[in-house]
Amino acid sequence: MTALEDRTIHYIVYGPDGAIRQSGDCALSLLPHYAGLYGAGFKAVEVQADQYWRDIDAHCYVLDGTIISKGTAVEVPDLSIKADGVDEVRFALPVGTSVIHSGRIVAVEDNVFEFVTDMPGDHEFSFQAPAAYRDFKVTIHAV
């Protein structure tokens, strides 16, 4: 490949789960080497300019070789409950979601998030969702 043929392209590297692990610009001749950096099952592909933006990994994933916008797992980021140890917040989560609270990460095994407290205040939770969904945060106001 000559220097004129080795144009700069936009690219992504994605895994078997569809999650985009890396994105950027590189010489076309380097593209085959990028997937190998991550191991078996990863693919590196060129992305057309009209489909590419710098934070593509936060907003898109790959399904059957096609770049698709991520979905929203939870529509309401702020919820309220009574701080009585009985009232609860409960909602379904996509399979494979983990929750971060007070610096600890926990896998949600039954795909249902539940929270009860007797401590008034704002309780913030960050959720790491599977590739098809955006990561998100929920604040629960206990009053």
SULZIBEL-V20537 format. One record per helix or strand of 3 or more residues. SS is the DSSP state (@ for helix, = for strand). FROM is the first residue (numbers start at 1). TO is the last residue. Records with the same first field share a line. If there is no record, write none. Layout:
SS: FROM-TO  FROM-TO
This chain:
=: 8-14  20-27  43-47  60-63  66-69  78-81  88-92  98-101  104-107  112-116  121-128  136-142
@: 28-37  49-51  56-59
